[in-house]
Amino acid sequence: MTESQGTYEQPYSHPAPVNPEWPPPPSHQPAVQPAPHGKKRPRGPVALLAAVAIVAAAVGGGTAYAFQELAGKDTVATGGSGTTVVPTAKRGDVAAIAAAVSPSVVEINATLANGSSTGSGVIITSGGEIVTNNHVVSGADSIKVRTSDGKSYTAEVVGTDSSKDLALIKLAGASGLKAAALGDSSGVQVGDSVVAIGSPEGLTGTVTSGIVSALDRDVTVSTDENQGQGRSGGGQWPFQFGGREFNGDTGSSTTTYKALQTDASLNPGNSGGALIDAAGRVVGINSAMYSSSSQASSSSDAGSIGLGFAIPVNTVKSDLAALRAGSDS
């Protein structure tokens, strides 16, 4: 070929002596690839959740709620023994616990065919799922819920479990709510400090404190939805403890569950509210309070004498799938 054709021909010359070590045989020396400028990172939801997990391991405190917000509004915020909702320096500080968890506790007002019932509930997802006692919403024709910031919502019952005195309700049109971190009640010990938050006598966001007085107390409650209802402020619910009946006759249809006992003050309307440990995790759902026989005749006269009971949160967590499925047992 010639230069006029656009190609330059190099004059012929004898090849240089060949170095037997260069180039090395292809079978011994793989082709060299350009050095990467950096590792490729996966994109999409998997990468996002992986990033959240890394952050969770680093910061601890608000991890459960952060994961819930990123993973989906129906993801329950749970925390193990190492999770804290309040800063470590504020562990056990009632004011810090109240500030952190109060936004996750609501007041529930149920309208019944023959009266009304007032109780409390615990927000477990940002989309408005709320755990409460079955006896708070049992037999309700309509349900109104008020959050700690004063907003009101209507709610529907998703599922109930009268054998455990639990219910799951869902707010209409709710989003961005602060869900409580559900702890691990198997680690609770007698003498642990606890805080109770609820709406006794309609006093939304009332905070009391005490200790865990005992574990695995046998509390027997009625499974009849008409039992104990029809009272204004009907947070009182008949139950049996230690072979005695309180707040009225439990009737012939009953169930017994293992409860945490606390001396944190509980009053009518606290039912369904949160019992919280020193790190700000919910360890129980307040469910029953002891009143003397003379007090039990009227819910408005009944008051706490330091004997309250709560359903362990592990019972709630194990029952949640069934409640979401709409069980009515």
Wavefront OBJ file of the C-alpha trace (Angstrom):
o trace
v 0.000 0.000 0.000
v 1.152 3.601 -0.608
v 0.867 6.913 1.212
v -1.627 8.092 -1.398
v -3.921 5.362 -0.186
v -3.757 6.761 3.356
v -1.639 4.014 4.842
v 2.006 4.182 5.812
v 4.139 1.091 5.199
v 7.047 0.631 7.572
v 10.233 -0.480 5.825
v 11.160 -4.064 6.418
v 13.856 -4.791 8.966
v 15.156 -7.859 10.708
v 13.303 -8.591 13.952
v 15.094 -7.941 17.195
v 16.301 -10.945 19.158
v 13.456 -12.509 21.052
v 13.561 -12.535 24.851
v 12.307 -15.992 25.831
v 10.717 -14.548 28.988
v 8.723 -11.870 27.227
v 5.972 -11.977 26.424
v 5.126 -14.799 28.830
v 2.981 -17.642 27.528
v -0.745 -16.750 27.577
v -1.560 -19.769 29.755
v 0.678 -18.393 32.528
v -0.186 -14.720 32.416
v -3.852 -13.678 32.306
v -4.777 -10.492 30.557
v -4.350 -7.496 32.784
v -7.615 -5.646 33.425
v -7.754 -1.923 34.154
v -7.794 -1.228 37.874
v -11.330 -0.278 38.979
v -11.790 3.229 40.293
v -14.046 1.901 43.062
v -16.452 -0.891 43.967
v -19.819 -0.828 42.345
v -22.633 -0.380 44.848
v -25.947 -2.135 44.430
v -28.852 0.155 43.758
v -32.500 0.002 44.704
v -34.361 -1.172 47.855
v -31.779 -3.814 48.765
v -29.031 -1.217 48.909
v -31.258 1.154 50.857
v -32.117 -1.423 53.493
v -28.484 -2.504 53.722
v -27.519 1.097 54.353
v -30.174 1.372 57.037
v -28.848 -1.752 58.719
v -25.362 -0.244 58.835
v -26.672 2.979 60.307
v -28.746 0.997 62.791
v -25.695 -0.825 64.061
v -23.916 2.479 64.496
v -26.473 4.653 66.224
v -28.713 2.274 68.145
v -31.215 4.730 69.622
v -33.723 5.535 66.906
v -32.949 2.607 64.668
v -36.210 0.706 64.913
v -38.318 3.669 63.895
v -35.887 4.693 61.148
v -35.988 1.199 59.673
v -39.762 1.203 59.793
v -40.004 4.509 57.948
v -37.713 3.322 55.144
v -38.905 -0.250 54.863
v -42.636 0.477 54.894
v -45.400 1.897 57.013
v -46.706 -1.544 58.025
v -43.391 -2.657 59.495
v -43.549 -2.863 63.267
v -40.769 -1.096 65.111
v -39.127 -3.629 67.381
v -36.082 -3.340 69.577
v -33.968 -5.901 71.337
v -32.234 -5.542 74.667
v -29.611 -3.276 73.114
v -32.041 -0.842 71.516
v -32.721 2.435 73.276
v -35.333 5.034 72.428
v -34.016 7.607 74.866
v -30.351 8.677 74.959
v -28.167 6.407 77.047
v -27.432 9.246 79.445
v -31.182 9.659 79.994
v -31.938 5.979 80.564
v -34.555 5.683 83.305
v -35.338 9.402 83.212
v -39.147 9.590 83.340
v -39.279 12.959 81.582
v -37.116 11.695 78.713
v -39.162 8.497 78.375
v -42.414 10.442 78.404
v -41.165 12.855 75.745
v -40.013 10.015 73.507
v -43.002 7.661 73.824
v -46.042 9.886 74.485
v -46.500 10.604 70.745
v -46.992 6.855 70.266
v -49.854 6.517 72.778
v -53.437 7.479 71.888
v -56.816 7.895 73.536
v -59.601 5.640 72.274
v -63.312 6.411 72.601
v -65.681 3.636 71.573
v -69.402 4.191 71.126
v -71.456 1.190 72.176
v -75.088 0.278 71.766
v -75.696 0.938 75.440
v -73.015 3.425 76.410
v -69.358 4.215 75.776
v -65.895 2.995 76.609
v -62.719 5.008 77.034
v -59.262 3.522 76.867
v -55.805 3.887 75.379
v -53.785 2.370 72.571
v -50.215 2.091 71.293
v -49.249 3.053 67.732
v -47.169 0.267 66.201
v -46.859 1.470 62.578
v -46.611 4.900 61.016
v -49.671 4.116 58.895
v -51.948 3.967 61.918
v -52.045 0.410 63.253
v -52.793 0.515 66.981
v -52.739 -2.226 69.593
v -55.181 -1.980 72.482
v -57.206 -4.231 74.782
v -60.073 -6.187 73.318
v -62.307 -4.950 76.113
v -61.724 -1.313 75.095
v -63.262 -1.765 71.626
v -65.356 -4.893 72.098
v -68.887 -4.390 70.811
v -68.143 -0.902 69.510
v -70.420 0.646 66.885
v -67.852 3.355 66.144
v -64.361 4.258 67.316
v -62.697 7.664 67.585
v -58.994 8.042 68.306
v -57.141 11.136 69.458
v -53.369 11.364 69.139
v -51.042 13.249 71.464
v -50.997 16.281 69.153
v -54.773 16.630 69.403
v -55.675 15.226 65.977
v -58.767 13.018 65.754
v -59.290 9.989 63.529
v -61.943 7.387 62.961
v -60.824 3.789 63.306
v -61.946 0.317 62.360
v -61.300 -2.941 64.170
v -58.895 -5.120 62.165
v -58.832 -8.141 64.458
v -59.465 -9.161 68.052
v -58.305 -11.928 70.358
v -60.511 -12.141 73.413
v -58.431 -15.034 74.785
v -55.542 -12.617 75.252
v -57.636 -9.437 75.648
v -55.950 -7.899 72.616
v -57.243 -5.991 69.607
v -55.738 -4.311 66.553
v -57.414 -1.230 65.104
v -56.458 0.893 62.083
v -56.856 4.652 61.702
v -58.430 6.034 58.536
v -56.242 8.373 56.527
v -53.293 8.361 58.913
v -49.651 8.598 57.871
v -46.341 9.685 59.355
v -47.284 8.680 62.897
v -44.565 7.864 65.399
v -44.603 4.172 66.206
v -43.487 2.868 69.571
v -40.538 0.465 69.729
v -41.729 -2.903 70.997
v -39.223 -4.380 73.425
v -38.638 -7.888 74.763
v -40.690 -8.757 77.832
v -38.721 -11.966 78.409
v -35.896 -9.812 79.766
v -38.054 -7.944 82.268
v -37.120 -8.536 85.904
v -38.829 -7.828 89.186
v -37.715 -4.418 90.387
v -37.179 -2.951 86.906
v -38.294 0.656 86.575
v -41.293 1.183 84.294
v -43.410 4.084 83.061
v -47.117 3.876 82.192
v -48.705 6.212 79.643
v -52.426 6.332 78.912
v -55.658 8.300 79.168
v -57.199 7.645 82.590
v -60.640 9.279 82.807
v -59.971 10.896 79.431
v -56.839 12.714 80.607
v -54.792 12.079 77.477
v -51.075 11.469 77.856
v -51.051 10.898 81.605
v -47.673 9.569 82.781
v -47.041 7.534 85.933
v -44.041 5.520 87.032
v -43.143 2.611 89.278
v -41.501 -0.785 89.126
v -42.295 -4.292 87.961
v -43.718 -5.905 91.087
v -44.052 -9.486 89.866
v -44.006 -11.676 86.768
v -46.406 -14.274 85.353
v -49.442 -13.296 87.392
v -52.574 -15.219 86.393
v -55.222 -12.667 85.426
v -58.660 -13.888 84.356
v -60.917 -11.679 82.236
v -64.294 -12.032 80.599
v -64.535 -12.924 76.917
v -68.137 -11.692 76.716
v -68.141 -8.454 74.722
v -71.146 -7.167 76.652
v -69.526 -7.722 80.024
v -68.637 -4.532 81.837
v -69.661 -2.306 78.948
v -72.231 0.450 78.881
v -70.492 2.734 81.354
v -69.334 6.205 80.562
v -65.555 6.107 80.855
v -65.802 2.335 80.860
v -62.114 1.600 81.217
v -63.058 -0.713 84.065
v -63.354 -4.328 83.068
v -64.228 -7.240 85.348
v -61.287 -9.503 86.096
v -60.214 -12.149 88.579
v -56.955 -12.324 90.424
v -55.921 -14.478 93.349
v -59.323 -16.163 93.477
v -61.218 -12.871 93.833
v -63.288 -10.829 91.395
v -62.798 -7.112 90.835
v -64.791 -4.474 88.959
v -67.842 -6.727 88.810
v -68.760 -10.244 87.762
v -66.575 -11.723 85.019
v -69.386 -14.102 84.048
v -69.090 -17.680 82.932
v -67.054 -17.078 79.762
v -63.507 -16.227 80.795
v -59.876 -16.574 79.782
v -56.650 -16.419 81.811
v -53.335 -14.936 80.683
v -49.948 -14.353 82.293
v -49.416 -10.704 83.173
v -46.718 -8.376 84.411
v -47.632 -6.804 87.744
v -46.686 -3.174 88.374
v -47.175 -0.559 91.065
v -47.230 2.238 88.461
v -50.552 3.978 88.978
v -53.259 2.727 86.588
v -56.787 4.093 86.535
v -59.895 3.614 84.374
v -58.898 4.597 80.852
v -55.320 3.307 81.120
v -56.428 0.019 79.560
v -54.629 -0.546 76.265
v -51.876 1.952 77.034
v -48.151 1.384 77.222
v -45.967 0.007 79.977
v -42.442 1.141 79.094
v -38.995 0.143 80.311
v -36.101 2.430 81.255
v -34.804 2.516 77.654
v -38.140 3.673 76.235
v -39.293 0.310 74.833
v -42.849 -0.942 75.300
v -42.758 -4.101 77.415
v -46.469 -4.444 78.149
v -50.002 -3.331 77.300
v -51.763 -2.177 80.464
v -54.911 -4.221 80.892
v -56.292 -4.367 84.435
v -56.154 -2.537 87.757
v -56.968 -3.691 91.233
v -59.646 -1.824 93.152
v -61.001 -2.550 96.603
v -64.503 -4.015 96.762
v -65.972 -0.707 97.884
v -64.437 1.068 94.893
v -65.402 -1.435 92.267
v -69.079 -0.457 92.249
v -68.351 2.727 90.306
v -65.603 3.312 87.786
v -65.585 7.017 88.607
v -64.804 6.228 92.256
v -62.262 3.520 91.522
v -58.629 4.451 91.844
v -55.233 2.872 91.720
v -53.839 1.363 94.888
v -50.609 0.227 93.261
v -51.692 -3.130 91.848
v -51.866 -3.048 88.071
v -51.391 -5.651 85.375
v -50.092 -5.574 81.808
v -50.055 -8.074 78.953
v -46.404 -8.838 78.095
v -45.360 -7.331 74.767
v -44.022 -10.685 73.554
v -47.614 -11.944 73.698
v -48.609 -9.008 71.509
v -45.850 -9.670 68.981
v -46.663 -13.380 68.714
v -50.359 -12.558 68.181
v -49.896 -9.737 65.680
v -50.072 -11.811 62.491
v -53.375 -13.340 63.584
v -54.764 -9.930 64.535
v -53.743 -8.510 61.146
v -55.459 -11.432 59.457
v -58.707 -10.334 61.086
v -59.011 -13.050 63.695
v -61.954 -12.757 66.041
v -61.357 -15.368 68.696
l 1 2 3 4 5 6 7 8 9 10 11 12 13 14 15 16 17 18 19 20 21 22 23 24 25 26 27 28 29 30 31 32 33 34 35 36 37 38 39 40 41 42 43 44 45 46 47 48 49 50 51 52 53 54 55 56 57 58 59 60 61 62 63 64 65 66 67 68 69 70 71 72 73 74 75 76 77 78 79 80 81 82 83 84 85 86 87 88 89 90 91 92 93 94 95 96 97 98 99 100 101 102 103 104 105 106 107 108 109 110 111 112 113 114 115 116 117 118 119 120 121 122 123 124 125 126 127 128 129 130 131 132 133 134 135 136 137 138 139 140 141 142 143 144 145 146 147 148 149 150 151 152 153 154 155 156 157 158 159 160 161 162 163 164 165 166 167 168 169 170 171 172 173 174 175 176 177 178 179 180 181 182 183 184 185 186 187 188 189 190 191 192 193 194 195 196 197 198 199 200 201 202 203 204 205 206 207 208 209 210 211 212 213 214 215 216 217 218 219 220 221 222 223 224 225 226 227 228 229 230 231 232 233 234 235 236 237 238 239 240 241 242 243 244 245 246 247 248 249 250 251 252 253 254 255 256 257 258 259 260 261 262 263 264 265 266 267 268 269 270 271 272 273 274 275 276 277 278 279 280 281 282 283 284 285 286 287 288 289 290 291 292 293 294 295 296 297 298 299 300 301 302 303 304 305 306 307 308 309 310 311 312 313 314 315 316 317 318 319 320 321 322 323 324 325 326 327 328 329
